[in-house]
Amino acid sequence: MNKNVLFSLSFSVLSFLSCSTTDISRSRDANVAIQDGNLSLRISQDHSGVVSFRGSSSSQSQTTSNGAKILASTNSSSVVSDLPLTLIAEVAAPSYNGFTLRATHVTMYGNLVYVSYNYEGDKYLGAVDLIDITNPYAPKLVQSAAFPDIDISSLIYKDGYLYLAGAKESYSDNGTGPAILMKMKLNSGNLTTDIETVGMPGYVATDVIAGSSYVYAVSGSNGIVGAYSLTDTSKKASLALNDLKAVGVVNGQVVALQNGTLDVLNSTSLAKNLSFSTSKDVTEAKRTIDFYNGNVLAAEGANGVGIYNLSSGTKMTNIPVPAVVDPSINPLENVSNAVSINNEYVFVANGSAGVAVHKIVSNSIGNLVDFGSLNLSGSANYVESTNGYVFVAAGFGGLKILKMMNVDSNTGQPTTIDCTQYASYSGGSWMNVNSGDNFAYSGAASLSGVNVNSKLAWCGSLTISDQLNVNSGGEFYMKGSLAFGSAGKSLFVNANSKLRIEGSLVIFGNLVLNSGATLEFVGTGSTITVMGSVTKGSNVTITGIYTDSFNSLK
C-alpha cells in the first residue's frame, strides 16, 4: 500500500490521555474522543514577543519603483520591514501513548481557530484542536478531539460544520478508501461527535475547501477531485487525477494542484477549463496553493513557489527557496511546503529554512520585496495567514500563533489611522533620537531598538524587539499600536520623561516607570497589556482613560 509521506501506515487504537471530560462515539465508522479539560499546559507564552527577521542573502537592500524599501540594518541578522509581527503563543502538539502528532492545517471562524494533526510514521492517528483567541494575549485551548485510527491532513470551516480530509486504513465504502472526507457538526463552535464519513478513491485525502454550493476534496495517488453536497455530503461530480496535492476555489472555479500540473475546473461539473504544466515535485507530498489578482501561487517543494496566471497558464515569476548557509540545516529539508497571502504579504513555509516573507508592491505579483525569514525556532511545515494572524506549524514543535500588528483582526484589513501629517520612516533598525531632535514618522515598521532623548512621534503600527528607552527629557507619543520586547526584556520610562499612548501598548516583558516618569493615555479607548512585571518608582504619574488587560498598573 502506498501513502502520502505526511501520513502513516498501520492501524492502532490509542487511549486519549488526561481526559477531564471525554465523549467517545462511533458515527459512520469515525471514532473520536473529545477532551475539554486539563489542556492549559499545552499553551505556552514563554517565548512570546516581537518577531524580527533574519536577513535574506538574495536582497539585503532594495528600493522599488514606488519607493518601498527593505534596508540592511546595523545588525546584519535583522532587516527593517513594514510588517510588525508578534508571537503571542505556542501550542504544543498533542501526544497519545507516547506518539507525538504534528500540525497539518488551520482554519479560522471568528475568534475560534481549528487545528488539524496527524502522525508521521507507522500509525493512523490524528487530532483536532479548538483554540479561542478572543483575547489574543491570553489564548485558550478549549477542546481537543482525538481520532485514534484516522489521519487528518486538512480541514475547513463552513456554515457551522468542519470538513476534514484524511485517511483511515480500515475504511471501506464501496471499494474506496482509505482516503476519507468527514463532516463534523459543531455546537456553537465547539467540537462534537456528530460526524459523517464519506470514502474517496486513493490512499489519503490531502486537502479540502468549501465553495458556495459544494465542498471540494482531493485525494493523492490514484485519487480524484470530488465535489460533495454541503447538505448531505453526497458526491455530485468527480475527476480522476493522480498525485493530487492541493485544491482551492477562486472566482467560481476550482483549482487543483497535481504533481507537475495545475488544472482549472468548472465548479459544478469539474470539467477542465484549462490545464498547464508546473514544476515537478516529489511524489506524495502535501502542498498548498493561494491566489492573488488572477494568479495562483503553488508551493512546489525544492522549486520554491511558482506563480501562474489563471487565465493563460503563463508562469509569471518564481519565489525560490532561500539560500541556506547554516551547516546544521539539511538542504533536502529546505523546501517550500506551503504558501499563504494576507493582504500584500506572502508567507512561505520552507521546511528547515523557516518562514520567508515577501511583500507584493503596487499590486503587481511580479514586483516582490524579500523581507527575509522570521526569527522563529523549529522548522516550518505549514503556514496559514488569515485576518490579522499567522499560524505556523513547526513540525513536532507544535503550532505558533503570530499577530500582525498592522492588520485589524476583526476585518482582516490594514488598520486605518490618519497619519498624513507625518513622513514615512526609511531609517535603520536602531533609532536614536538625540537631544534637540524632533522626529515624527508614520506607517508600519519592525525595529530592533529605540532610544528617545528628545521628541519622537509615531503614527501607525510599530514593534520594537530588543530595547526601548524613554530617557530624561524625552517624550515618545505613539498613536496606533506599539508592541515591545519578549520575556525578560524591559521598557524603561525614566525620570522626567513621558510615554504617551493613543491606542494599544503591548509589552511582552516588563515595564519600568522610574521616579518622576509619566505614562499618559490620550483620548479614549486606549489599552495596555503587560505580560511581565510593572515596577514604579516614586512620583510616577499615570493619567488618562485606558483599559488595563491584566490589571498590571494597579
PyMOL commands that set and color helices and strands:
alter all, ss='L'
color gray80, all
select helices_A, chain A and resi 40-42+331-333+395-397
alter helices_A, ss='H'
color red, helices_A
select strands_A, chain A and resi 22-27+30-35+43-44+49-51+53-54+62-63+69-72+79-80+85-91+95-96+99-100+102-109+112-118+126-132+140-147+151-158+161-167+179-185+195-199+205-210+214-219+223-229+235-241+246-250+253-258+261-266+272-277+289-292+295-299+305-309+315-319+338-342+345-349+355-360+368-374+382-386+389-393+399-404+423-424+430-433+438-452+455-470+475-484+490-493+498-507+510-513+518-521+526-530+534-536+541-543+546-548
alter strands_A, ss='S'
color yellow, strands_A
deselect
rebuild
show_as cartoon
